[in-house]
C-alpha cells in the first residue's frame, strides 16, 4: 500500500466530479488533495521545476504533455523536488496519460476517460484548445512510442481541421490509456458507467479496487448516484458538423 493515490484522467471527462465524491466519502483524513499538482499552470509555485518534465496547454510545455515517461528518467528527481516536499496524498491529473508508468511507480492509480460520443461536440470551446495541445504533443513525440501506437497515429490524416485534431487527441489518449491499463493492470472507470451504474455495482467495483483503501465503498457509491447528472448540452453541434463537412469538401 503506497498511501497516496492519483486519478489520471483527461480534460472534461468528469474528473472534478469524481474527486468530489471521493473526498466526501474518504476514510478518516486519508485524502489530502491538490488539484492537478503536476500540471505547471495549476501549480505555479512548483511550475519552474515541473515544466521540465510535465506539460499543459501553455505553449512552452506542450511538448511535455505526451512525452512518454519511459523516456524521462528525470521525472523522479522532479517528483522528489516537488511532491515529496509537500504533505499531499491525492492528486488528479488531466495531462498525464502518457506518464502513467511513472505514476504507477509512486501512487495507487485509477484511470478515467469519457467516451467520444458524449464529449463531441463539447459544451465549452476551451476543450478544443486542450485537446489540440494534446494532439500536437502526440505528433511531436510519436517516434518514442511503441510501434502499435505509432500505427494508430498514422491512421489520421495530416490535414485535420481544428475540430478533428481535438477529436484525434482525445481518441489517441484513450487508446494509450487503455494500453497502459492492460500493461499495468490498473483499474479503469468510464464516464458513462459512472453515470449509469447501480449502487451495488459501484460498491462492488470500489471494494475490488484500490478505492477501498481510501474511501468507504457504500458512501462513495451513494455520493456518485446522488450527484450525477447528464453532461452539459453543447450549442456547437451545427458549427462542429460544418467544420467536418468543410474539410470533406476541400479534400474532395
C-alpha positions in Angstrom: 0.0 0.0 0.0 1.5 3.3 -1.1 -0.7 5.6 0.9 -1.2 8.0 -1.9 -3.5 7.9 -4.9 -3.5 9.6 -8.4 -6.6 9.8 -10.5 -5.3 10.0 -14.1 -8.0 11.3 -16.5 -8.5 13.8 -19.3 -10.0 17.2 -19.6 -13.8 17.5 -19.4 -14.1 13.8 -18.5 -15.7 14.1 -15.1 -12.6 14.1 -13.0 -13.6 17.0 -10.8 -16.9 15.4 -10.0 -15.3 12.0 -9.2 -12.8 13.8 -6.9 -15.7 15.4 -5.0 -17.3 12.0 -4.5 -14.0 10.6 -3.2 -13.4 13.5 -0.8 -16.9 13.2 0.5 -16.5 9.5 1.3 -12.9 9.3 2.3 -11.7 7.1 5.2 -10.7 9.4 8.0 -8.5 12.2 6.6 -6.6 9.9 4.2 -7.1 12.2 1.2 -5.1 15.5 1.4 -5.9 16.8 -2.1 -4.1 19.1 -4.6 -5.9 19.6 -7.9 -3.5 18.7 -10.7 -0.3 19.0 -8.7 1.9 18.1 -11.7 0.3 20.4 -14.1 2.5 23.5 -14.4 -0.3 26.0 -14.9 -2.2 24.6 -11.8 0.9 24.7 -9.6 2.7 27.9 -10.1 4.8 27.5 -7.0 6.5 24.5 -8.5 5.9 25.3 -12.2 9.6 26.1 -13.0 10.6 22.6 -11.9 7.5 20.7 -13.1 7.7 22.2 -16.6 11.0 20.4 -17.1 9.0 17.1 -17.4 5.3 17.7 -17.3 3.1 19.7 -19.6 -0.2 21.5 -20.1 -1.8 23.8 -22.7 0.8 26.5 -22.0 2.8 26.6 -25.3 6.3 26.2 -23.9 5.2 23.0 -22.1 3.1 21.4 -24.8 5.9 19.0 -25.9 6.0 17.5 -22.5 2.3 16.5 -22.4 2.6 13.4 -24.4 6.3 12.6 -23.8 6.2 9.0 -22.5 7.6 8.7 -19.0 9.7 5.8 -20.0 11.9 8.3 -21.8 12.1 10.7 -18.9 14.2 9.4 -16.0 14.3 12.9 -14.5 10.6 12.7 -13.6 11.7 11.0 -10.3 14.0 14.0 -9.5 11.2 16.4 -10.2 8.9 14.4 -8.0 11.3 14.5 -5.1 11.8 18.2 -5.6 8.1 19.0 -5.5 5.6 16.4 -4.3 7.9 14.9 -1.7 8.3 18.3 -0.1 4.6 18.7 0.5 2.1 16.7 2.6 -0.5 15.7 0.0 -1.8 12.2 -0.6 -4.2 12.7 -3.5 -3.9 14.4 -6.9 -5.9 14.2 -10.1 -4.1 14.8 -13.3 -5.6 15.6 -16.7 -2.4 15.9 -18.7 -0.6 12.8 -17.5 -2.0 9.9 -19.6 1.5 9.5 -21.1 3.1 9.5 -17.6 1.0 6.5 -16.3 4.1 4.2 -15.8 5.7 6.9 -13.6 2.6 7.5 -11.6 2.1 3.7 -11.1 5.6 3.5 -9.6 4.7 6.1 -6.9 0.9 6.1 -6.4 -2.0 3.9 -6.4 -3.5 4.8 -9.8 -7.1 4.9 -11.0 -7.9 5.8 -14.6 -10.9 7.6 -16.0 -12.0 8.6 -19.5 -15.1 9.9 -21.2 -16.3 8.3 -24.4 -16.1 10.4 -27.6 -19.9 10.1 -28.3 -20.7 12.1 -25.1 -17.9 14.6 -25.4 -18.0 15.9 -29.0 -19.1 18.5 -29.7 -18.0 19.9 -26.3 -20.1 22.3 -24.2 -17.1 24.6 -23.8 -14.7 25.8 -26.6 -11.8 25.5 -24.2 -12.0 21.8 -24.5 -11.0 22.1 -28.2 -7.9 24.1 -27.2 -6.9 21.5 -24.6 -7.2 18.5 -26.9 -5.4 20.3 -29.8 -2.5 20.8 -27.4 -2.6 17.0 -26.6 -2.6 16.2 -30.3 0.3 18.5 -31.1 2.3 16.8 -28.3 1.5 13.4 -29.6 2.8 14.2 -33.0 5.9 15.8 -31.5 6.7 12.6 -29.6 5.4 9.9 -32.0 8.9 8.3 -32.6 9.2 7.5 -28.9 6.0 5.3 -28.7 5.6 1.6 -29.2 5.1 0.5 -32.8 1.5 -0.4 -32.3 0.7 3.1 -31.0 2.6 4.8 -33.8 0.4 2.8 -36.2 -2.7 4.2 -34.6 -1.4 7.7 -35.0 -0.6 7.1 -38.7 -4.3 6.3 -39.3 -5.1 10.0 -39.0 -4.7 12.4 -42.0 -2.1 15.1 -41.8 -4.5 18.0 -42.8 -7.1 17.7 -40.0 -9.3 20.7 -39.0 -9.1 22.1 -35.5 -12.2 20.1 -34.5 -10.8 16.9 -36.0 -7.4 17.4 -34.2 -9.2 17.7 -30.9 -11.1 14.5 -31.5 -7.9 12.8 -32.5 -6.1 14.0 -29.4 -8.9 12.6 -27.3 -9.2 9.3 -29.1 -5.4 8.6 -29.1 -5.2 9.5 -25.4 -7.9 6.9 -24.7 -6.1 4.3 -26.8 -2.8 5.0 -24.9 -4.6 4.9 -21.5 -6.2 1.5 -22.4 -2.8 0.2 -23.5 -1.3 1.3 -20.1 -4.3 -0.2 -18.3 -3.6 -3.6 -19.8 0.1 -3.4 -19.3 0.0 -2.4 -15.6 -3.4 -4.0 -14.7 -4.8 -0.7 -13.5 -8.5 0.0 -12.5 -10.3 2.0 -15.2 -13.6 3.8 -15.0 -15.6 5.3 -17.8 -17.8 8.4 -17.5 -20.8 6.6 -19.0 -20.5 3.7 -16.5 -20.4 6.2 -13.6 -23.5 7.9 -14.9 -25.5 4.6 -15.1 -24.1 2.0 -12.7 -26.2 0.8 -9.8 -25.3 1.4 -6.2 -24.5 -2.3 -5.8 -22.2 -2.3 -8.9 -20.4 0.8 -7.7 -19.9 -0.8 -4.2 -18.5 -4.0 -5.8 -16.1 -2.0 -8.0 -14.8 0.1 -5.1 -14.3 -2.9 -2.9 -12.4 -4.8 -5.6 -10.1 -1.8 -6.4 -7.6 0.5 -4.6 -10.5 2.8 -3.9 -11.3 0.6 -0.9 -8.0 1.9 0.7 -9.2 5.5 0.6 -13.0 5.7 0.6 -16.0 4.0 2.2 -17.4 2.0 -0.7 -21.1 2.3 0.2 -20.8 6.0 1.0 -18.9 6.6 -2.2 -21.5 4.8 -4.3 -24.2 6.9 -2.8 -22.3 10.1 -3.5 -21.9 9.1 -7.1 -25.6 8.2 -7.6 -26.8 11.3 -5.7 -24.7 13.8 -7.5 -24.5 12.6 -11.1 -26.3 14.4 -13.8 -26.4 14.4 -17.6 -23.5 16.1 -19.3 -23.9 19.8 -20.3 -25.5 20.2 -23.6 -23.5 21.7 -26.4 -24.6 24.5 -28.7 -21.8 23.8 -31.1 -23.4 20.9 -32.9 -24.1 22.8 -36.2 -20.7 24.5 -36.5 -18.9 21.3 -35.4 -20.6 19.3 -38.2 -19.9 22.2 -40.6 -16.2 22.1 -39.8 -16.1 18.4 -40.7 -18.2 19.0 -43.9 -15.9 21.8 -44.9 -12.9 19.5 -44.5 -14.5 16.7 -46.5 -15.5 19.2 -49.3 -12.0 20.6 -49.5 -10.5 17.1 -49.8 -12.9 16.2 -52.5 
